[in-house]
Structure formats: C-alpha cells, structure tokens
Amino acid sequence: MVAPDTRVLAPGDPVDPDGWHLRSATLADVDGVHRLACEPLVYRYLFDGTAPERDSIAAEIARAIADAARTRLGLWILQCPRAPYGGCVQLRPDLSAKSAELIYFLDPAHWGRGLATRMGWTAISRAFQGPFDVVVAGTDGANAASLAVMRRLGMRFHRAVRYPLGEGFEYTLARGDAAPKSQPALLAIRREDPPAPAPRWSRS
Ligand SMILES: CC(C)(COP(=O)(O)OP(=O)(O)OC[C@H]1O[C@@H](n2cnc3c(N)ncnc32)[C@H](O)[C@@H]1OP(=O)(O)O)[C@@H](O)C(=O)NCCC(=O)NCCS
C-alpha cells in the first residue's frame, strides 16, 4: 500500500551528493522553465511537437501558484548548485475528485539518472500526505521514457486515450495500491528564492 511517506526530510537536509532538490516555482521562473520546455526533446511529446509560447508557461506557473495556496500541490523546479533548471514536476489537483495529474520533464542533459522517478515519487508522496486518493499520469504511446517512469513509480495502466500525436495511455496510482518494490529516494523540497536575473550590464 502507498502510505504517506514518513521519510520526508527537513529543508536543507543533505539528501543528495550532487545537491539535487525541488523548490516551488514562482513567476520569476517563467523564462527558465520556458527555455527548458523549448528543448525539442522536451516538447516533442509534452507539447505535441511544438515549442510552447512563453505566455502558456506563465499561465501554467500562475495556476500552480494558486493551486499551491489551496492544496500544497503545484509545480516544483528541480535544481542543484550547478543546474538551476534541471527539470520540473507538477501536480495539478482536482479537489472534488480527490485526484491530481502528474506531469514531469527533465533537461535532456540529466536524463538516465533516475531523477524523473525521484521527482515523481516526491510529488506523489506529497499528494498522499494530503486529501488526494489517486494520482494520474498520461503519456503518448510512443513516449517509452515516460511510460518507464510511470512503471518505476508503481503506476498501473488505467485506460487508452487519444492525443493529438496519436494513441496514448493513462496510468494511475491510488493510495491503497502497492508501492513500487524499490521505493525511489525522495528529493528535499526547499523554500528558496529563484536565481536572480543577471544584471543589465552583464547581458550581451
Ligand atoms: C520522461 C523523462 C522525464 C524521463 O527521463 P529519464 O531520465 O528517462 O527518467 P528517470 O530520470 O527516471 O531515469 C531513468 C533512467 O535512469 C536510469 N537510472 C539510473 N539510476 C537510477 C535510479 N536511481 N532510479 C531509477 N532509474 C535510474 C534508469 O535505468 C533509466 O535508464 P534507461 O532509460 O537507460 O532505462 C524524459 O524523457 C523527458 O523529460 N521527456 C520529455 C518530457 C516528457 O515527455 N514528459 C512526460 C510527459 S508527463
């Protein structure tokens, strides 16, 4: 059974030798997240093959800030000292259904190290600490890397769906489901300021 994870660490605890952790997104992150989302390998499936507009990223972050104020679920940035925008994980809450939709993406420079699985597991643990009973994630059928993340998270096939690029799948993990056999290490969720913009005189 997926019980609320009690291994949540205090802010600032050393959880990762590389210093990877999550922090809540703010409106100061719009450009950083937009840059990441405009990587072709990121928008290929996540935004149906078209780089997203800056405004749509700004709207998503604004929505996540409002969600976080109501529910403690929102959008978190993955960072470490040498990578201020390593990736993102989001939970879009639906309070009436007691469910949340899980979305994740990584800078391709950080693929292949288990970081998406850790982000997802940290977010799911947060959801099950609150009044949410089920987490849902959807992916294009051809997005093998994303399907593998869902399976590593212990999520199970729920239904086939139709996306703009073709057939896709929804997977779910409910509070009462079996947790994955080897539980991914949690990331700390820290409260801290986003990186300061470069001073005007240093821009080219
Ligand atoms: C989906 C996405 C985040 C997956 O990234 P990823 O790096 O493959 O996933 P993880 O971070 O969980 O890493 C898993 C890989 O790291 C390896 N790994 C190394 N250490 C690991 C660990 N401690 N735990 C788990 N996996 C580990 C796994 O074996 C696996 O490698 P493989 O791909 O060779 O089998 C990435 O492909 C992406 O950003 N895609 C674009 C956005 C997108 O499509 N998002 C999904 C829609 S919601």
The ligand as a Gaussian input file, in Angstrom:
#p B3LYP/6-31G(d) Opt

LIG

0 1
 C       10.134000      11.434000     -19.421000
 C       11.516000      11.820000     -18.925000
 C       11.415000      12.803000     -17.766000
 C       12.234000      10.533000     -18.457000
 O       13.565000      10.827000     -18.140000
 P       14.545000       9.619000     -17.708000
 O       15.864000      10.211000     -17.398000
 O       14.481000       8.532000     -18.727000
 O       13.823000       9.041000     -16.401000
 P       14.482000       8.858000     -14.972000
 O       15.038000      10.149000     -14.513000
 O       13.506000       8.184000     -14.133000
 O       15.730000       7.907000     -15.272000
 C       15.540000       6.570000     -15.683000
 C       16.809000       6.084000     -16.337000
 O       17.876000       6.293000     -15.422000
 C       18.419000       5.018000     -15.013000
 N       18.699000       5.157000     -13.580000
 C       19.921000       5.383000     -13.063000
 N       19.822000       5.499000     -11.728000
 C       18.519000       5.327000     -11.410000
 C       17.801000       5.318000     -10.186000
 N       18.422000       5.514000      -9.020000
 N       16.460000       5.165000     -10.216000
 C       15.823000       4.963000     -11.373000
 N       16.452000       4.942000     -12.581000
 C       17.800000       5.110000     -12.582000
 C       17.358000       4.003000     -15.373000
 O       17.914000       2.724000     -15.612000
 C       16.808000       4.597000     -16.639000
 O       17.735000       4.402000     -17.667000
 P       17.297000       3.816000     -19.099000
 O       16.477000       4.909000     -19.739000
 O       18.582000       3.589000     -19.797000
 O       16.496000       2.592000     -18.824000
 C       12.354000      12.482000     -20.063000
 O       12.446000      11.587000     -21.132000
 C       11.728000      13.790000     -20.529000
 O       11.942000      14.843000     -19.930000
 N       10.966000      13.736000     -21.653000
 C       10.324000      14.929000     -22.198000
 C        9.114000      15.371000     -21.398000
 C        8.074000      14.282000     -21.310000
 O        7.830000      13.582000     -22.278000
 N        7.428000      14.168000     -20.141000
 C        6.437000      13.138000     -19.887000
 C        5.063000      13.634000     -20.071000
 S        4.269000      13.872000     -18.487000

